[in-house]
Amino acid sequence: MTDTSITANRKTSFFLSAIDLITLIFCGWILLYMCFGITRSPEVIKHIPVYLAIFVGVLFLAWLQKQPGWSYDPQNPSKRYQILSFFRGLYPVLLFGYFYTSGHAFNRIIFRDWLDPFFMGIDQFIFGYLPSLVWGKLYSYWAIQELFHFAYFCYYPMIAGIPIYLYFTQKDAFREVIFNLTFVFYCCYTIYSVLPVIGGRFLPEAMALTKTYRGGPFTHIMVFIYRTSNHLGGAFPSSHIAIAIVLTISALKYIRPLGYICTVITFFLSLATVYCHYHWFIDAVFGILTGIAGYYLANWTYYYLREKGFN
């Protein structure tokens, strides 16, 4: 169903958008979770006001766009409406980084210890060794190191470039893709809040291995990024893989030639999450499952909410 037909068939229009609704649900859940766990993780105190401000801010912007001068005029859409509408469609992207890093304050409310030994045990059971440590040693050639770090780096231009391109070429597709990205990110962040998993990059063997890398510019860029990042948690499932898959399916749907390129990149990126010891192998497996299932669930949710009047 197209965006136009949904608008034509809609009987009731709420002042919240579909993205507003899932953002409020996510922030509401995290606020309740932090209040529940405040005695187990006092660090959440500094994040409660921020999540509350985001919650209120989403409601305020939705209300503002219904006010005279800010609302939609089909005869003459104002600049204020266009700017506010663009921001309301894109603001979750500006919050992804904070939502991810803030999780460190509350990801050990239920489980006080990191769950990495459990996930390492799964990898050990499947392979008889830890791929996130062994693969980097076995295949330490310059070209392989650079290939995998390049694929991992491509995540960043993909997450920025595809939505921006769609914004200027296919507005309806842009709104759909941003919703799908936001939905899958929120699913990952929700899992991160209750399952504290770091991944392999802070193991002494992994840290020593990164010092032996001989790769080119992309290898050194990614090593620099992760050496300067001290955030712990957010490894299971791999959101890099999940989001790359969402973007790849979206590209295949709306920009098919680019979708083929993204398919190749996502394949190598999925291997890179383990090869570069950012994730355990089982993180990557569930990243793939989360990306595929999350995309189709998000897409169904988006059009269902649009039909119900969440524009």
TITOR-652696 format. One line per field, with one value per residue (C-alpha): residue number from 1; x, y, z. Coordinates in steps of 0.05 Angstrom, whole numbers. Layout:
REM TITOR-652696
resi <- NUM:...
c1 <- X:...
c2 <- Y:...
c3 <- Z:...
//
This chain:
REM TITOR-652696
resi <- 1:2:3:4:5:6:7:8:9:10:11:12:13:14:15:16:17:18:19:20:21:22:23:24:25:26:27:28:29:30:31:32:33:34:35:36:37:38:39:40:41:42:43:44:45:46:47:48:49:50:51:52:53:54:55:56:57:58:59:60:61:62:63:64:65:66:67:68:69:70:71:72:73:74:75:76:77:78:79:80:81:82:83:84:85:86:87:88:89:90:91:92:93:94:95:96:97:98:99:100:101:102:103:104:105:106:107:108:109:110:111:112:113:114:115:116:117:118:119:120:121:122:123:124:125:126:127:128:129:130:131:132:133:134:135:136:137:138:139:140:141:142:143:144:145:146:147:148:149:150:151:152:153:154:155:156:157:158:159:160:161:162:163:164:165:166:167:168:169:170:171:172:173:174:175:176:177:178:179:180:181:182:183:184:185:186:187:188:189:190:191:192:193:194:195:196:197:198:199:200:201:202:203:204:205:206:207:208:209:210:211:212:213:214:215:216:217:218:219:220:221:222:223:224:225:226:227:228:229:230:231:232:233:234:235:236:237:238:239:240:241:242:243:244:245:246:247:248:249:250:251:252:253:254:255:256:257:258:259:260:261:262:263:264:265:266:267:268:269:270:271:272:273:274:275:276:277:278:279:280:281:282:283:284:285:286:287:288:289:290:291:292:293:294:295:296:297:298:299:300:301:302:303:304:305:306:307:308:309:310:311
c1 <- 0:28:35:-17:-70:-60:-71:-134:-163:-146:-207:-173:-108:-69:-21:34:73:91:163:138:97:154:202:154:145:221:236:178:205:275:250:210:269:317:270:262:338:360:384:424:455:457:489:420:403:439:402:331:324:351:303:246:266:266:197:168:204:173:104:117:142:82:35:72:61:-14:-12:-28:33:67:13:8:-25:-34:-41:22:66:106:181:169:126:177:235:196:169:239:266:208:223:297:307:315:379:407:391:418:488:463:414:471:522:473:457:521:487:431:451:470:407:382:449:503:560:577:547:607:629:562:565:638:617:567:621:668:615:601:673:717:752:734:728:734:805:827:804:845:907:896:881:927:944:946:892:844:852:838:779:743:757:734:669:658:672:620:566:574:565:508:468:477:478:417:367:395:390:319:300:317:288:232:202:154:211:253:200:192:267:277:221:249:318:290:247:305:353:302:294:370:375:320:358:422:388:377:434:502:551:616:643:714:750:769:800:876:890:845:876:945:924:901:971:998:952:989:928:916:876:809:842:874:810:770:825:827:751:748:811:780:713:707:633:618:558:514:543:485:456:502:465:517:494:420:420:463:412:354:390:408:336:313:364:344:272:284:354:367:437:461:425:469:531:503:491:564:586:537:564:635:612:579:644:682:644:676:742:756:734:680:629:623:600:532:523:531:481:428:446:427:362:346:359:315:258:263:257:193:162:181:153:87:84:97:40:-7:6:-4:-71:-90:-75:-4:22
c2 <- 0:67:127:165:110:106:180:176:118:144:159:184:224:227:283:231:201:128:145:187:129:77:129:144:69:58:118:100:29:53:104:51:3:54:72:-2:-11:54:19:-32:19:89:115:116:179:224:192:194:270:262:206:246:308:267:238:308:337:286:303:378:375:333:383:442:415:418:492:549:569:502:455:430:475:437:503:535:492:540:536:525:465:436:444:416:359:341:343:301:249:247:261:188:184:241:201:133:148:171:113:65:94:108:34:23:56:5:-58:-95:-83:-155:-191:-161:-196:-195:-253:-261:-328:-357:-332:-352:-422:-425:-407:-457:-511:-498:-491:-520:-452:-378:-351:-279:-294:-349:-321:-258:-299:-350:-299:-242:-222:-147:-151:-191:-145:-85:-118:-135:-68:-32:-72:-55:19:19:14:88:115:65:89:161:156:113:154:220:196:173:239:277:225:185:219:162:112:157:157:82:69:116:82:13:33:64:4:-46:-1:3:-73:-81:-28:-61:-127:-92:-63:-132:-174:-145:-172:-138:-179:-200:-134:-123:-192:-185:-231:-189:-124:-152:-176:-107:-80:-128:-104:-84:-64:1:64:30:-18:39:81:25:8:81:85:24:41:108:77:52:35:-34:-75:-75:-136:-185:-184:-146:-82:-69:-131:-121:-49:-65:-119:-70:-20:-73:-97:-25:-11:-73:-48:25:31:-38:-28:0:-58:-108:-71:-68:-143:-157:-106:-134:-205:-184:-138:-197:-236:-175:-168:-234:-229:-161:-190:-138:-194:-267:-311:-322:-246:-245:-302:-266:-201:-232:-260:-193:-155:-200:-210:-138:-109:-145:-134:-60:-53:-86:-42:21:11:-14:49:92:59:73:147:154:195
c3 <- 0:-19:26:-16:-11:64:71:28:67:136:178:241:245:310:326:337:279:275:295:353:379:380:408:465:478:479:524:569:577:592:643:680:676:704:761:777:778:810:873:833:786:816:752:719:759:709:650:677:664:593:574:607:567:503:520:532:472:425:451:446:374:354:388:356:286:296:314:264:225:238:210:139:88:22:-16:12:58:102:112:186:171:123:172:231:189:166:237:264:211:226:300:322:280:323:386:366:392:460:467:453:500:557:560:599:659:663:624:688:729:720:709:752:715:642:603:556:586:568:496:490:512:454:404:436:432:358:333:387:390:391:320:344:367:319:251:259:272:217:163:182:110:96:42:85:144:100:65:130:162:99:100:173:159:103:156:170:99:88:148:127:51:35:76:50:-22:-12:21:-43:-91:-57:5:21:18:62:117:113:117:176:213:199:222:285:300:293:332:389:389:394:449:489:486:506:567:596:567:584:531:512:455:444:433:506:516:526:467:421:444:431:363:341:354:302:246:183:143:105:122:138:185:223:223:255:304:325:333:378:418:436:453:525:521:548:526:465:431:428:376:329:311:257:220:235:210:150:130:139:94:43:37:31:-22:-62:-58:-78:-107:-137:-166:-99:-65:-101:-76:-6:-7:-19:33:85:73:88:144:178:176:197:263:284:247:278:346:357:368:385:328:361:363:288:277:318:284:218:246:280:215:172:222:246:176:159:228:225:155:175:238:198:149:204:245:183:170:242:233:260:201
//
